[in-house]
């Protein structure tokens, strides 16, 4: 769990790339669409079920990673139900309190 460099993984193998600008991760690209984070306001996360049944979570920033963890903890069977192996989540701080809350996390897309 963590950003794309915490525990390196070949994210390209599941159709995801992370973009850096100025030394910081600022966006991710999935299935040809770029999703740009706005630190502390809007973020994105990928949850992937990889070889050996390992679940990997990577946000663009720490807010996206937390959003992914909250979502997974509240939906532990997400991969059993859909049959997909990759899930892209979004998070927007709708109430402006600077916290990632489950009701602010939403599914953007999923694929195998």
C-alpha positions in Angstrom: 0.0 0.0 0.0 1.2 3.5 -0.8 2.2 5.6 -3.7 3.5 4.0 -6.9 7.1 4.1 -5.5 6.6 2.8 -2.0 6.4 -0.8 -3.0 7.4 -0.7 -6.7 5.1 -2.6 -9.1 4.8 -2.7 -12.8 1.6 -0.6 -12.9 1.8 -0.6 -16.7 0.9 -4.3 -16.6 -2.6 -3.3 -15.3 -3.0 -0.3 -17.7 -2.0 2.5 -15.3 0.9 5.0 -15.3 1.7 7.7 -12.7 2.8 11.1 -13.9 5.4 13.2 -12.1 6.0 16.9 -12.5 8.6 18.8 -10.4 9.5 15.7 -8.5 5.9 15.1 -7.3 3.2 12.7 -8.5 0.4 14.8 -9.9 -1.7 12.4 -12.0 -2.4 8.9 -13.1 -3.4 7.7 -16.6 -5.7 4.7 -17.0 -7.2 3.4 -20.2 -5.9 6.5 -22.1 -7.5 9.0 -19.7 -5.5 11.3 -17.4 -6.8 12.0 -13.9 -5.0 15.0 -12.3 -4.9 15.4 -8.5 -5.2 18.6 -6.7 -3.4 18.0 -3.4 -5.8 17.9 -0.5 -8.8 18.6 -2.6 -9.1 15.9 -5.3 -7.2 12.7 -5.8 -7.3 9.3 -7.5 -6.3 5.8 -6.5 -5.9 2.4 -8.2 -6.6 -0.9 -6.4 -5.4 -3.9 -8.2 -5.6 -7.6 -7.6 -2.3 -8.9 -8.9 -0.6 -12.3 -9.3 -0.7 -14.4 -6.2 -4.0 -12.7 -5.0 -2.0 -9.6 -3.8 -4.1 -6.5 -3.4 -2.1 -3.3 -4.3 -3.3 0.2 -3.5 -1.6 3.3 -4.9 -2.9 6.9 -4.8 -1.5 9.8 -6.7 -0.9 11.4 -3.3 -1.5 10.3 0.3 -5.1 11.4 0.0 -5.8 9.0 -2.8 -4.0 6.1 -1.0 -6.2 6.7 2.1 -9.3 6.8 -0.1 -8.4 3.5 -1.6 -7.8 2.0 1.8 -11.1 3.2 3.2 -12.9 1.9 0.2 -11.3 -1.5 0.4 -11.9 -1.8 4.2 -15.6 -1.1 3.6 -15.9 -3.2 0.5 -13.6 -6.2 1.2 -15.1 -8.4 -1.5 -14.9 -5.9 -4.4 -13.0 -8.3 -6.7 -15.2 -11.3 -5.8 -18.3 -9.4 -6.9 -17.3 -7.9 -10.2 -14.7 -10.3 -11.6 -12.6 -7.3 -12.5 -9.0 -7.0 -11.4 -8.4 -3.3 -11.4 -10.5 -0.5 -9.8 -10.0 3.2 -10.3 -11.3 5.4 -7.5 -11.7 9.2 -7.1 -11.9 11.3 -4.0 -13.1 14.9 -3.7 -13.1 16.8 -0.3 -16.7 17.9 -0.7 -17.0 19.3 2.8 -13.7 21.1 2.8 -12.4 19.7 6.1 -9.2 18.2 4.6 -10.0 14.7 5.6 -10.7 11.7 3.4 -14.1 10.3 4.3 -15.8 7.3 2.9 -18.8 9.2 1.5 -16.4 11.3 -0.6 -14.9 8.3 -2.4 -16.4 7.1 -5.6 -15.7 4.4 -8.3 -14.7 5.8 -11.7 -14.1 2.6 -13.6 -13.0 -1.0 -13.3 -11.5 -3.5 -15.7 -9.8 -6.8 -16.0 
